[in-house]
Amino acid sequence: MNFRYILSGILFILVTYCRAQEAGEMQSLLTLNEAVNSALEQNFDIRIAQNELQQAHANNTIGNAGMLPEVTLNGGLNGSVSDTKLELASGQVQNRDGATSRGLTGSVLLNWTLFDGMRMFINKKRLDEIERTGGIALKEQVQSTVASVINAYAAVVRQKQQLVAIDTAMALAKVRMDIARRKFEIGTSAKTDYLQAQVDYNASRAAHLTQEAALRQAKDSLMITMGRDQFADYDVLDSLYLNKALTFKDKQSWLAANFSYQLAGQQKMLAEYDWQLARGAQLPLLNLAGSYNYSKVNSGAGVTLFNRTYGPQGALNLSIPVFSGFNLQRQKRIARQEIARQELIVDQLSTSLAARYRTAWRSYDNALKGLDLEQENIKYAQENVMIQQARFRVGVANTLELREAESSYVAALARLSDAAYNVKISETSLLQLENALVK
């Protein structure tokens, strides 16, 4: 008899949960991998980082570094009509009405810096590092987005599991209400037990509506992280894979791979190149200037009626900075100070990342212990509910004892979902610091 009752109670809980999910039967299932892939394609932060990397790649040319010459082609055509009267020294007089004059000019100009204190080569190396920095920044953004998607997805799963706990409380209250009603009808129990069960049942229904709103909000947050329509409806998995085999690693084994640490190192390297550029500005500048010119003039009046010239010309220009108001020395000094500042930032980041890693590891270890405890506890709470339901049916247990058992079981379900969520969050944080989320 007791077994039949327990079985019917379990079936009722399952039927109630299925009915609660009836509105979402047509929802598409979104897996974690699908959410991550969608974010990698559509997340706005990733797309912005990709655009910045493309800009850095386009700027990384030897021409932008100043290694190539500049060639300019110029040309012109002019003409005029004028009345002219000329008195020459020989006494000859020229009078021309409507005299026309035409001119044609063209030139090819070359400007090439041959030596600028090695600054062009330093510039090229600096452009290489800027592009490399863009690549690291993109990887960091990808990993950060993946971590955000995992956390957001885990939050949706958590809210879904919380909804299951509330629906379980509602189903248990419904079972208690039916038992209390039958016991009241046959005169073995007071009506207050039935009324209290009805109140608990309605309270669970109200909590169900509140939790559905929280679940919808968590889903919207995940959609925003993915870069998709935040009003799209979907379902998620009932649980997530939890990696329980992570081990603590020393600082030297993961710090160099951390993208934030690599970016700080890149900024320090760029500061060193800035110092080399400032030092190169104190060296001589050698420039090659050349041109090929063509000019032809036809005049209807004047001493010269036709003139045409063409041919190449060139020059080597040497410029030596002697005094610039101590600005070159100031730029070098500021560049050195910037290198020192970036070194401090790298050291500070190294210390803070190590502290974050230790904190994340302690959180992960404690979350695993908490999960094991809740998994053990849920068995006791579930068995206690079944026993108290059977005792209440035969009149051995009262309403308060059964309500306490139900509340403990529902609370254990909620704590179990929280424990699993904490494991996933701390696991993700550890993997992100170790640069293990993105391969």
NUGU-894183 format. One line per 4 residues: number of its first residue (from 0); their letters; for each residue x, y, z of N, C-alpha, C. Coordinates in steps of 0.001 Angstrom, whole numbers, plus 500000, padded with zeros to 6 digits. Atoms other than C-alpha are relative to their C-alpha. Example, Ala and Ser with C-alpha at 12.3 -4.5 7.8 and 13.67 -1.06 7.14 Angstrom:
! NUGU-894183
0	as	500890:498810:500000:512300:495500:507800:500900:501200:500000 | 499180:498810:499940:513670:498940:507140:499230:501090:500730
***
This chain:
! NUGU-894183
0	mnfr	500836:498788:500000:500000:500000:500000:500866:501256:500000 | 499100:498844:499947:502748:502389:500932:500753:500164:498698 | 499251:499917:501256:504691:501518:497766:499136:500591:498887 | 500891:499458:501015:501662:502229:495606:499833:501499:500179
4	yils	500186:498569:499747:501200:505582:497285:501234:500804:499602 | 498750:499301:500351:504854:506558:496916:500154:500098:498484 | 499893:500001:501449:504807:505558:493257:499044:501005:499378 | 500963:499043:500538:501664:507573:492620:500451:501436:500246
8	gilf	499498:498654:499715:503261:510584:494294:501091:500414:499032 | 498927:499694:500949:506314:510361:492078:499430:500277:498619 | 500629:499786:501297:504153:510033:488986:499299:501346:499937 | 500682:498707:499990:502148:513068:490031:500995:501154:499855
12	ilvt	498977:498965:500117:505326:515143:490422:500478:500126:498554 | 499542:499963:501387:506467:514131:486953:498945:500593:499081 | 501069:499463:500838:503070:514870:485409:499860:501498:500199 | 500112:498566:499715:502923:518254:487139:501114:500780:499335
16	ycra	498879:499302:500634:506384:519191:485900:499836:500054:498488 | 500205:500004:501453:505521:518134:482365:498955:501021:499597 | 501007:499005:500301:502424:520289:482469:500563:501412:500140 | 499398:498675:499826:504466:523209:483748:500873:500369:498823
20	qeag	499149:499750:501159:506726:522793:480757:499234:499925:498682 | 500809:500210:501199:503827:522329:478333:500117:501162:499027 | 499912:498814:500852:504109:525900:477079:501311:500053:499232 | 498701:499947:500666:507730:525279:476099:500319:498778:499169
24	emqs	499740:501232:500738:507282:521995:474239:500526:500284:498599 | 499587:499681:501357:507780:523719:470906:501285:500810:499967 | 498769:499230:499968:510891:525564:472073:501155:499172:499435 | 498811:500675:500500:514121:524718:470296:501014:499864:501129
28	lltl	499002:500255:498967:516864:523223:472437:501316:500644:499602 | 498716:499332:500215:519984:525357:472690:501039:499349:500898 | 498929:500601:499217:523090:523471:473778:501083:501039:500288 | 498918:499075:499656:526147:525087:475337:500932:500212:498812
32	neav	499122:499857:501168:528275:524390:472243:499373:500910:498950 | 500680:499149:500964:525665:526004:470025:500017:501460:500460 | 499964:498637:499469:525550:529042:472310:501380:500620:499815 | 498632:499499:500168:529345:529381:472210:500284:500300:498532
36	nsal	499762:499791:501434:529494:528981:468423:499257:501224:499484 | 500770:498823:500414:526764:531559:467965:500675:501278:500475 | 499325:498813:499473:528612:534017:470200:501276:500304:499228 | 498765:499790:500755:531861:533496:468292:499720:500627:498639
40	eqnf	500353:499447:501301:530038:534433:465096:499344:501371:500094 | 500849:498823:499981:527775:537233:466279:500277:500964:501146 | 499763:499104:498878:529093:538711:469526:500641:501308:499524 | 499543:498695:500489:529651:542434:469017:501431:500303:500442
44	diri	498644:499721:499515:532800:542662:471159:501040:499243:499171 | 499072:500775:500832:534455:539890:469133:500118:500623:498620 | 499974:499391:501335:533490:541546:465865:500775:501314:500008 | 499226:498757:499877:534922:544860:467067:501485:499688:500095
48	aqne	498591:500388:499875:538170:543154:468092:500546:499488:498664 | 499566:500454:501326:538333:541456:464678:500251:501183:499074 | 499825:498812:500826:537899:544830:462981:501281:500735:500363 | 498776:499329:499558:540695:546336:465074:501238:499236:499539
52	lqqa	498874:500798:500490:542988:543442:464143:500194:500208:498506 | 499903:499751:501439:542203:543966:460461:500623:501368:499717 | 499393:498675:500159:543083:547651:460820:501500:499941:500270 | 498576:500115:499675:546387:546770:462482:500758:499280:498892
56	hann	499347:500727:501102:547172:544304:459674:500153:500901:498770 | 499922:499100:501153:546367:546911:457014:501062:501073:500195 | 498995:498971:499712:548657:549427:458729:501424:499454:500016 | 498672:500597:499860:551549:546971:459006:500631:499780:498626
60	tign	499329:500056:501302:553368:547754:455754:501327:500749:500086 | 498715:499304:500005:556898:548866:454927:499818:501446:499547 | 500258:498621:500405:555427:551930:453272:499553:500849:501171 | 500440:499254:498823:553673:552984:456490:501139:500198:500976
64	agml	498829:499843:499127:556967:552434:458296:500979:501040:499464 | 499133:498965:500565:558639:554946:455958:501163:499478:499198 | 498876:500573:500720:560894:552580:454007:499955:500255:498495 | 500134:499852:501447:559565:553288:450525:499991:501473:499602
68	pevt	499993:498606:500452:559977:556446:448441:498591:500480:499659 | 501235:499373:500457:557215:558859:447572:500230:500530:498590 | 499909:499563:501399:556676:559470:443845:498729:500753:499675 | 501147:499149:500325:554438:562295:442658:500084:500425:498545
72	lngg	500086:499590:501401:553344:563026:439101:499170:501283:499934 | 500687:498722:500145:552429:566641:438319:499905:500368:498524 | 500156:499546:501378:551158:568158:435090:499103:501215:499932 | 500820:498810:500127:549648:571404:433882:499923:500479:498557
76	lngs	500212:499425:501325:548252:573073:430772:499360:501362:500206 | 500556:498662:499821:547660:576829:430584:500035:500737:498668 | 500051:499190:501217:546840:579382:427953:499454:501387:500298 | 500485:498630:499810:546104:583079:427562:499847:500694:498642
80	vsdt	500177:499136:501172:544933:585673:424967:500119:501438:500488 | 499784:498630:499513:546177:589262:425314:500457:500900:498847 | 499457:498990:500918:546925:592474:423424:501347:500443:500540 | 498628:499770:499544:550662:593147:423554:500656:501106:499167
84	klel	499152:499011:500655:552903:596117:422755:501362:499948:500655 | 498649:500145:499494:556652:595589:423124:500925:500979:499277 | 498934:499160:500564:559487:598100:422585:501314:499404:500459 | 498753:500677:499678:562791:596255:422445:501153:501001:500063
88	asgq	498832:499129:499891:566218:597717:423181:500566:500363:498632 | 499515:499722:501355:567035:597492:419494:499168:501049:499291 | 500882:499024:500605:564234:599954:418816:498853:499384:499254 | 501091:500682:500681:561991:597347:417315:498757:500024:500875
92	vqnr	501278:499936:499280:558364:597650:418255:499109:498875:499488 | 500952:501062:500347:555888:594761:418365:498633:500347:500569 | 501394:499824:499579:552146:595265:418489:499218:498763:499571 | 500783:501196:500284:550000:592187:418757:498650:500118:500710
96	dgat	501345:500050:499426:546265:592144:419242:499517:498547:499982 | 500485:501388:499884:544836:588845:420511:501108:498981:499902 | 498887:500947:500020:548222:587241:420910:499705:498846:500980 | 500268:501182:499167:547862:583700:422269:501307:499454:500563
100	srgl	498847:500625:499340:550187:581959:424653:499524:498666:500596 | 500335:501326:499504:550146:578225:425514:501208:499411:500714 | 498916:500616:499239:552140:576351:428118:499639:498582:500437 | 500180:501388:499583:552561:572655:428935:501139:499628:500940
104	tgsv	498980:500383:499004:554368:571430:432054:499680:498608:500536 | 500145:501321:499387:554943:567996:433584:501249:499660:500771 | 498842:500384:499187:557167:566519:436250:499685:498734:500793 | 500062:501162:499108:557823:563331:438184:500953:500264:501147
108	llnw	499195:499650:498828:559039:563985:441743:500245:498760:500849 | 499609:501111:499130:560888:561494:443941:500523:500562:501312 | 499525:499613:498672:561354:561896:447689:500207:498721:500804 | 499684:501287:499368:563125:559075:449488:500939:500251:501183
112	tlfd	499164:499891:498806:564442:558993:453017:500934:498798:500043 | 499017:501072:500018:567658:556984:452939:500444:499593:501401 | 499580:500302:498627:568575:557243:456601:499302:500974:500934 | 500678:499149:499011:566547:558515:459558:500285:499536:501424
116	gmrm	499650:500485:498673:568422:557127:462512:499408:498638:500292 | 500575:501343:499900:567031:553608:461872:498546:500013:500457 | 501372:499908:499503:563574:554867:462801:499012:499234:499121 | 500921:500731:500880:561926:553303:459740:499972:498515:500336
120	fink	499952:501418:499638:563105:549839:460790:499356:499766:501369 | 500650:500095:498693:562015:550452:464356:498484:500120:499844 | 501433:499846:500252:558647:551617:463059:499382:498708:499479 | 500535:501252:500535:558234:548387:461104:499863:498952:501095
124	krld	500099:500937:498881:558987:546304:464187:498846:500380:500926 | 501096:499541:499146:556550:548436:466146:498637:499644:499385 | 501242:500377:500676:553840:547852:463547:499756:498494:500105 | 500136:501446:499802:554536:544097:463774:499426:499697:501383
128	eier	500463:500245:498635:554016:544250:467535:498566:500488:500201 | 501379:499520:499901:550842:546304:467167:499033:498968:499414 | 500849:501043:500587:549404:543645:464855:499948:498767:500900 | 499972:501142:499089:550524:540917:467246:499146:500291:501241
132	tggi	500836:499607:498865:548878:542838:470087:498520:499873:499653 | 501386:500145:500437:545659:542960:468079:499556:498552:499976 | 500332:501426:500002:545780:539191:467639:499781:499461:501397 | 500157:500446:498609:546267:538632:471365:498715:500578:500600
136	alke	501224:499375:499490:543477:541105:472163:498763:499278:499479 | 501131:500747:500547:541150:539194:469833:499837:498664:500727 | 500080:501266:499272:542023:535894:471522:499467:500210:501415 | 500496:499718:498653:541441:537456:474922:498509:500283:499976
140	qvqs	501422:499696:500094:538076:538793:473797:499187:498740:499704 | 500686:501259:500281:537122:535408:472371:499867:499178:501279 | 500039:500785:498766:538038:533692:475631:499071:500637:501028 | 500891:499315:499075:536255:536332:477686:498543:499784:499622
144	tvas	501371:500226:500464:533146:535922:475541:499568:498572:500271 | 500327:501396:499723:533275:532137:475842:499695:499810:501482 | 500255:500096:498563:533533:532470:479619:498658:500630:500364 | 501280:499334:499717:530609:534912:479660:498827:499145:499545
148	vina	501074:500856:500495:528503:532552:477547:499806:498802:500919 | 500107:501147:499081:529309:529602:479809:499307:500412:501287 | 500609:499532:498755:528418:531615:482899:498525:500333:499806 | 501397:499641:500264:525230:532957:481310:499160:498747:499765
152	yaav	500736:501251:500241:524216:529491:480122:499788:499249:501315 | 500126:500656:498691:524925:528054:483576:498937:500685:500852 | 501020:499272:499251:522724:530792:485052:498601:499602:499537 | 501303:500433:500514:519860:529757:482761:499668:498601:500511
156	vrqk	500217:501356:499483:520299:526091:483739:499656:500050:501481 | 500283:499858:498564:520354:527128:487390:498567:500454:500233 | 501368:499513:499829:517115:529094:487048:498988:498924:499592 | 500887:501091:500403:515547:526150:485224:499896:498951:501109
160	qqlv	500019:500966:498906:516555:523809:488057:499254:500556:501218 | 500764:499384:498911:515169:526286:490579:498501:499898:499719 | 501410:500148:500373:511901:526185:488662:499521:498574:500243 | 500331:501389:499709:511948:522383:488925:499763:499816:501497
164	aidt	500171:500107:498546:512386:522713:492697:498660:500590:500433 | 501281:499374:499650:509404:525075:492918:498837:499136:499531 | 501054:500883:500497:507288:522768:490748:499902:498740:500851 | 500021:501145:499094:508317:519906:493003:499257:500347:501280
168	amal	500724:499550:498799:507121:521899:496024:498505:500095:499728 | 501411:499887:500348:503860:522579:494216:499359:498618:499890 | 500532:501354:500131:503412:518893:493372:499848:499325:501353 | 500085:500583:498651:504149:517831:496949:498843:500600:500786
172	akvr	501119:499352:499316:501698:520380:498282:498668:499492:499463 | 501234:500533:500587:499090:519058:495851:499695:498611:500537 | 500192:501337:499439:499612:515507:497066:499518:500098:501444 | 500410:499820:498596:499372:516655:500707:498580:500532:500098
176	mdia	501348:499434:499987:496265:518661:499899:498955:498925:499709 | 500942:501068:500325:494543:515624:498332:499845:499027:501164 | 500071:500908:498848:495435:513423:501297:499211:500646:501125 | 500697:499300:498912:494259:516040:503791:498508:500128:499706
180	rrkf	501419:499881:500345:491031:516521:501867:499268:498688:500222 | 500639:501293:499803:490251:512794:501873:499882:499665:501488 | 500047:500275:498561:491135:512511:505565:498939:500861:500673 | 501042:499139:499450:488860:515472:506313:498611:499488:499645
184	eigt	501309:500493:500447:486025:513970:504285:499563:498755:500763 | 500376:501207:499250:486184:510697:506211:500031:500246:501502 | 500071:499631:498593:486506:512556:509513:501183:499612:500837 | 498813:500379:499232:490015:511487:510514:500989:501141:500179
188	sakt	499080:498866:499906:491617:514928:510227:499203:501296:499989 | 500658:498692:499969:490755:518558:510845:500104:500662:498635 | 500010:499296:501272:489942:520864:507967:501207:500921:499847 | 498861:499084:500060:492881:523102:508889:501176:499411:499237
192	dylq	498914:500625:500769:495314:520531:507436:499774:500180:498503 | 500341:499839:501418:493497:520704:504122:500181:501453:499553 | 499885:498584:500346:493355:524513:504176:501467:500437:499906 | 498584:499638:500029:497062:524821:505000:500683:499455:498755
196	aqvd	499430:500570:501215:497942:522473:502138:499586:500806:498778 | 500472:499174:501107:495800:524596:499808:500782:501311:499931 | 499205:498767:499954:497632:527751:500960:501409:499750:499479 | 498640:500320:500466:501013:526077:500402:500023:499755:498499
200	ynas	500091:500279:501425:499935:524892:496972:499903:501299:499196 | 500141:498720:500703:498831:528399:495926:501274:500841:500095 | 498738:499273:499844:502044:529883:497322:501045:499481:499012 | 499059:500571:500959:504056:527476:495156:499654:500423:498580
204	raah	500416:499534:501326:501994:528482:492123:500463:501443:499759 | 499526:498622:500128:502814:532144:492788:501518:500040:499833 | 498540:500063:500136:506497:531282:493260:500393:499509:498616 | 499736:500486:501352:506348:529415:489936:499972:501155:498999
208	ltqe	500080:498866:500919:505263:532594:488140:501209:500918:500148 | 498829:499146:499750:508054:534614:489778:501271:499366:499423 | 498806:500686:500488:510650:531981:488895:500013:499939:498481 | 500058:499968:501462:509456:531842:485288:500520:501336:499467
212	aalr	499490:498689:500412:510151:535583:485034:501511:500065:500159 | 498544:500019:499799:513649:535067:486495:500684:499165:498930 | 499444:500841:501066:514266:532279:483974:500001:500735:498668 | 500077:499230:501244:513113:534517:481108:501074:501086:499966
216	qakd	498972:498959:499940:515462:537279:482263:501388:499400:499785 | 498705:500665:500197:518407:534841:482427:500188:499616:498536 | 499917:500350:501420:517605:533669:478893:500295:501245:499154 | 499745:498767:500746:517527:537270:477645:501455:500435:500138
220	slmi	498594:499630:499784:520935:537936:479205:500923:499129:499156 | 499191:500891:500835:522352:534894:477417:499906:500404:498537 | 500167:499580:501385:520904:536096:474112:500840:501244:499700 | 499204:498787:500195:522569:539497:474552:501480:499644:499902
224	tmgr	498600:500425:500042:525918:537821:475262:500329:499325:498674 | 499797:500676:501275:525502:535736:472115:499903:500963:498821 | 500166:499043:501088:524709:538862:470075:498781:499713:499158 | 501202:500361:500737:521285:537555:469080:498785:500715:500578
228	dqfa	501247:499398:499576:517674:538655:469442:499678:499544:501418 | 500190:500362:498607:517086:538789:473184:498598:499472:500291 | 501355:500477:499780:513409:537894:472737:499765:498618:499386 | 500146:501343:500550:514067:534548:471021:499721:499015:501128
232	dydv	500366:500972:498981:512503:531658:472937:500709:498689:499712 | 499246:501231:500158:514423:528437:473522:500038:499276:501332 | 499812:500784:498782:515114:525705:476050:501473:499643:500110 | 498603:500362:499769:518417:524628:477592:500050:498597:500603
236	ldsl	499821:501315:499391:519842:521383:478907:499611:500037:501477 | 500404:500077:498598:518721:520176:482329:501190:500127:500947 | 498798:499918:499168:522307:520099:483620:501203:500237:499099 | 498762:499738:500726:525886:520924:482611:501083:499033:500446
240	ylnk	498851:500812:499635:529047:518861:482501:500895:500785:500942 | 499129:499366:499015:531204:519663:485523:501336:499277:500018 | 498655:500566:499976:534948:519116:485346:500496:499971:501441 | 499587:500144:498601:535925:517748:488742:501465:499581:500130
244	altf	498631:500528:499985:539502:516814:487775:501058:501086:499856 | 499007:498933:500094:541182:520246:487700:500970:499929:501169 | 498972:500033:498962:544431:520461:489643:500647:501375:500124 | 499330:498723:499751:546237:523392:491202:501351:500010:499291
248	kdkq	498744:499861:500740:549141:524639:489055:500795:501170:500549 | 499180:498891:499530:552074:526783:489999:499966:501145:498990 | 500115:498766:500782:552343:530313:488659:500748:499933:498685 | 499163:500017:501194:555096:529608:486158:499382:499177:498866
252	swla	500544:500896:501021:553048:526972:484322:498840:500613:499227 | 501164:499450:500703:550124:529223:483350:500087:501509:499766 | 499996:498538:500088:551075:532897:483775:500382:500488:498604 | 499539:499535:501315:552965:533248:480478:498946:499805:498919
256	anfs	501046:500257:500998:549957:531838:478596:498783:500883:500191 | 501165:499162:499730:547497:534268:480180:499976:501192:499045 | 500078:498959:501017:546265:536717:477537:500152:501399:500599 | 499866:498684:499377:546006:539675:479922:501465:500300:500303
260	yqla	498570:499832:499720:549612:539134:480978:500779:500228:498710 | 499334:499798:501286:550703:538847:477338:499759:501406:499461 | 500294:498640:500470:548948:542122:476480:500815:501032:500769 | 499180:499077:499207:550737:543873:479339:501449:499967:499523
264	gqqk	498645:500108:500541:554036:542542:477994:500141:500698:498658 | 499981:499319:501290:553148:543839:474527:500052:501520:500174 | 499971:498561:499750:552495:547331:475909:501388:500447:500461 | 498640:499682:499569:555898:547275:477587:500949:500001:498797
268	mlae	499149:500063:501183:557527:546261:474291:499770:501216:499100 | 500290:498811:500796:555761:549101:472445:500637:501234:500620 | 499347:498873:499327:557065:551521:475056:501498:500004:499723 | 498567:500082:500323:560603:550276:474381:500266:500481:498576
272	ydwq	499840:499512:501371:560146:550916:470672:499821:501517:499932 | 500167:498545:499951:558897:554424:471450:501285:500678:500478 | 498733:499445:499526:562125:555039:473361:501050:499945:498893 | 499051:500092:501107:564180:553815:470387:499698:501037:498918
276	larg	500370:498973:500978:562236:556153:468098:500444:501376:500481 | 499570:498710:499463:562934:559081:470402:501516:500142:499915 | 498542:499951:500109:566643:558204:470437:500431:500188:498550 | 499644:499866:501415:566718:557880:466630:499770:501398:499459
280	aqlp	500269:498639:500465:565319:561404:466269:501200:500914:500193 | 498808:499196:499769:568704:562721:467496:501076:499753:498942 | 499006:500326:501017:570582:561174:464552:499728:500763:498706 | 500185:499261:501257:571122:562773:461108:498936:499366:499120
284	llnl	501018:500429:500951:568486:562547:458400:500539:500234:498594 | 499501:499917:501371:569589:561800:454826:498838:499733:499050 | 501152:500091:500889:567052:562403:452077:500452:500158:498552 | 499730:499911:501428:567214:561840:448306:498776:500626:499332
288	agsy	501067:499329:500738:565174:564228:446165:500369:500001:498528 | 499745:500026:501440:564906:563791:442414:498728:500316:499238 | 501168:499687:500822:562666:564853:439577:500384:499937:498524 | 499854:499874:501448:562209:564754:435833:498943:500990:499550
292	nysk	500897:498900:500324:560726:567977:434450:499898:500198:498493 | 500239:499670:501405:559232:568913:431116:499169:501262:499940 | 500727:498729:500129:558096:572389:430050:500073:500468:498539 | 500046:499462:501371:557014:573803:426690:499048:501196:499993
296	vnsg	500786:498770:500047:555773:577357:426063:499990:500519:498562 | 500183:499344:501304:554416:578816:422762:499365:501358:500257 | 500500:498649:499760:553963:582609:422749:499791:500716:498680 | 500294:499254:501218:552359:584797:420107:500704:501332:499933
300	agvt	499285:498725:499963:554387:587814:421134:501080:499923:501049 | 498927:499964:499026:557521:588643:423029:501323:499639:499395 | 498655:500310:500464:561214:587997:422812:500123:498518:499692 | 499923:501451:500192:560853:584228:423181:498649:499495:499539
304	lfnr	501265:500498:500536:558193:582745:420958:499810:498508:500265 | 500092:501443:499734:559017:579122:421736:501093:499627:500996 | 499022:500424:498983:560722:577578:424766:499613:498600:500488 | 500241:501370:499520:561022:573878:425687:501228:499539:500779
308	tygp	498921:500524:499149:563064:572395:428511:499539:498665:500594 | 500320:501275:499348:563217:568859:429925:501308:499359:500439 | 498822:500684:499503:565564:566644:431871:499891:499719:501487 | 500036:500378:498579:566293:565125:435278:500821:500953:500845
312	qgal	499191:499290:499012:567615:566735:438412:499862:499267:501321 | 500027:500707:498718:568439:565443:441862:500850:500703:501024 | 499260:499393:498900:569793:566324:445272:500005:499057:501190 | 499898:500689:498720:570983:564738:448489:499961:501045:501094
316	nlsi	500151:499027:498919:569860:566600:451590:500328:499340:501328 | 499606:500501:498678:571449:566045:454985:499528:500984:501056 | 500513:499169:498911:569748:567317:458116:500500:499424:501316 | 499458:500437:498712:571434:567145:461518:499345:500827:501106
320	pvfs	500597:499244:498895:569438:568093:464634:501076:500467:500968 | 499001:499420:499093:571568:570407:466745:499362:500424:501315 | 500663:499536:498783:569196:572022:469201:498501:500145:499712 | 501455:499945:500195:565427:571661:469594:499282:500422:501269
324	gfnl	500621:499568:498751:564729:573372:472872:499940:498888:501027 | 499929:501160:499094:565691:570170:474752:498788:499065:499875 | 501180:500842:500163:562543:568522:473372:500368:498546:499717 | 499601:501373:500283:564391:565472:472055:500430:499281:501278
328	qrqk	499606:500583:498717:565948:564869:475471:498779:499730:500873 | 501221:500182:499209:562544:565331:477068:499215:498783:499518 | 500720:501145:500533:560962:562786:474739:500664:498683:500400 | 499303:501205:499568:563664:560243:475564:499745:499722:501480
332	riar	500218:500174:498568:563199:560826:479282:498582:499486:500281 | 501389:500454:499815:559424:560414:479048:499852:498553:499533 | 500069:501370:500506:559887:557255:476980:500583:499013:501001 | 499422:500878:498963:562139:555765:479661:499037:499841:501167
336	qeia	500962:500065:498894:559595:556640:482329:498799:499118:499644 | 501122:500850:500429:556881:554946:480280:500390:498528:500044 | 499528:501384:499890:558979:551773:480079:499950:499545:501451 | 500032:500350:498581:559372:551825:483849:498566:499820:500491
340	rqel	501406:500121:499592:555622:552362:484255:499397:498689:499512 | 500523:501246:500533:554804:549435:481989:500584:498794:500728 | 499416:501086:499207:557216:547228:483939:499268:499841:501318 | 500764:500068:498755:555367:548107:487131:498619:499394:499768
344	ivdq	501324:500552:500324:552056:547299:485449:500091:498490:499804 | 499820:501439:500203:553373:543893:484368:500167:499290:501340 | 499794:500615:498675:554582:543135:487904:498716:500014:500827 | 501259:499911:499258:551316:544346:489406:498989:498983:499489
348	lsts	500933:500949:500582:549286:542239:486997:500386:498572:500356 | 499543:501334:499622:551423:539197:487744:499545:499647:501415 | 500409:500234:498609:550693:539575:491452:498494:499829:500119 | 501459:500064:499898:546975:540203:490997:499446:498735:499351
352	laar	500460:501227:500645:546544:537292:488569:500270:498784:500878 | 499696:501108:499098:548276:534955:491008:499008:499949:501160 | 500980:499953:498912:545947:536126:493790:498629:499542:499510 | 501284:500426:500561:542915:535677:491541:499978:498496:499764
356	yrta	499948:501440:500249:544076:532185:490648:499835:499225:501302 | 500132:500684:498711:544455:531174:494293:498569:500083:500506 | 501387:499842:499564:541021:532594:495066:499069:499109:499189 | 500834:500838:500862:539471:530833:492080:500168:498521:500347
360	wrsy	499782:501402:499652:541085:527560:493096:499305:499646:501313 | 500681:500273:498735:539806:527811:496675:498483:499928:499798 | 501438:500024:500286:536334:528615:495348:499615:498694:499308 | 500272:501245:500721:536513:525629:493003:500036:498802:500946
364	dnal	499867:501113:499060:537683:523273:495750:498820:499974:500975 | 501135:499940:499069:535005:524474:498174:498690:499658:499293 | 501225:500293:500748:532337:524271:495456:499856:498496:499773 | 500056:501447:500172:533250:520629:494775:499578:499303:501291
368	kgld	500383:500590:498721:532997:519786:498464:498527:500262:500303 | 501405:499672:499777:529673:521605:498677:499080:499169:499119 | 500818:500805:500913:528367:519721:495634:499888:498566:500506 | 500043:501366:499468:529322:516354:497114:499071:499921:501205
372	leqe	500848:499994:498804:527596:517291:500368:498525:500097:499626 | 501403:499842:500398:524392:518396:498640:499478:498774:499272 | 500422:501229:500671:524318:515283:496452:499693:498899:501004 | 500287:500963:498943:524476:513181:499586:498741:500389:500776
376	niky	501110:499522:499194:521966:515349:501404:498661:499826:499292 | 501260:500083:500735:519357:515215:498624:499376:498617:500141 | 500525:501355:499828:519047:511460:499086:499246:499876:501321 | 500653:500064:498695:518238:511852:502770:498688:500782:499996
380	aqen	501196:499159:500020:515769:514654:502108:498878:499338:499207 | 501012:500670:500816:513984:512676:499382:499387:498825:500740 | 500509:501149:499235:513700:509564:501547:499122:500467:501153 | 500779:499476:498874:512441:511663:504454:498609:500429:499550
384	vmiq	501309:499589:500520:509642:513120:502304:499109:498780:499777 | 500788:501189:500265:508500:509692:501200:499499:499358:501287 | 500393:500598:498718:508468:508394:504774:498921:500837:500669 | 500973:499130:499341:506610:511423:506115:498663:499992:499269
388	qarf	501258:500113:500744:504045:511187:503304:499239:498740:500417 | 500639:501252:499595:503368:507552:504238:499469:500103:501431 | 500426:499851:498599:503170:508408:507974:498792:500935:500102 | 501128:499064:499975:500851:511344:507267:498720:499341:499491
392	rvgv	501161:500671:500578:498546:509138:505211:499287:499126:501029 | 500604:500892:499003:498020:506699:508084:499749:500701:501324 | 500302:499228:498798:497789:509484:510655:501062:499994:501060 | 498921:500014:499003:501105:508922:512407:500697:501360:500065
396	antl	499352:498682:500059:502682:512207:511252:498941:501077:499819 | 500928:498884:500160:500996:515586:511425:500422:500882:498828 | 499751:499126:501143:500881:518374:508852:501331:500730:500119 | 498756:499245:499813:503782:520308:510359:501216:499153:499669
400	elre	498865:500879:500283:506097:517306:510159:500158:499773:498498 | 499921:500207:501436:505215:516668:506529:500442:501271:499281 | 499588:498737:500615:505548:520359:505609:501492:500240:500200 | 498575:499822:499732:508965:520465:507261:500846:499111:499092
404	aess	499265:500918:500878:510082:517411:505288:499970:500488:498560 | 500107:499484:501366:508777:518902:502045:500878:501226:499803 | 499175:498782:500097:510446:522248:502726:501480:499657:499959 | 498593:500406:499983:513735:520509:503509:500409:499407:498656
408	yvaa	499689:500620:501283:513557:518520:500295:500112:501043:498890 | 499970:498952:501022:512752:521546:498132:501239:500880:500179 | 498797:499201:499739:515499:523559:499836:501254:499258:499582 | 498844:500804:500411:517921:520688:499190:500138:500005:498484
412	larl	499949:499910:501461:516990:520728:495504:500587:501333:499551 | 499494:498673:500350:517638:524472:495342:501486:500121:500301 | 498575:499931:499645:520967:524141:497161:500841:499158:499056 | 499260:500849:500927:522009:521335:494825:500240:500722:498680
416	sdaa	499812:499234:501250:521426:523522:491764:500978:501143:500212 | 499039:498926:499701:523311:526371:493443:501423:499455:500080 | 498665:500595:499863:526211:524045:494263:500579:499661:498630 | 499523:500321:501346:526444:522815:490660:500363:501272:499239
420	ynvk	499708:498715:500655:526302:526410:489423:501326:500566:500501 | 498745:499474:499440:529126:527428:491779:501206:499236:499474 | 498898:500794:500559:531294:524570:490520:500306:500449:498580 | 499793:499617:501398:530755:525606:486904:500630:501383:499895
424	iset	499456:498642:500042:531485:529282:487575:501473:500006:500398 | 498601:500024:499544:534689:528596:489532:500875:499208:499031 | 499254:500752:501011:535769:525986:486962:500319:500877:498797 | 499797:499112:501144:535309:528508:484154:501037:501075:500307
428	sllq	499038:498976:499605:537259:531149:486064:501428:499451:500001 | 498672:500618:499991:540190:528774:486582:500512:499768:498578 | 499583:500289:501373:540271:527696:482941:500310:501278:499226 | 499725:498731:500677:540123:531303:481792:501350:500565:500411
432	lena	498698:499519:499546:543107:532265:483940:501128:499154:499414 | 498996:500898:500559:545005:529232:482623:500053:500055:498474 | 500076:499913:501459:544122:530192:479030:499658:498644:499399 | 500367:501339:500444:542456:526813:478604:498590:499923:499426
436	lvk	501350:500022:500561:538995:527834:477405:500027:500009:498479 | 499883:499876:501451:540135:528625:473860:501312:499375:499561 | 498801:500679:500495:542559:526388:472024:500405:500570:498651
***
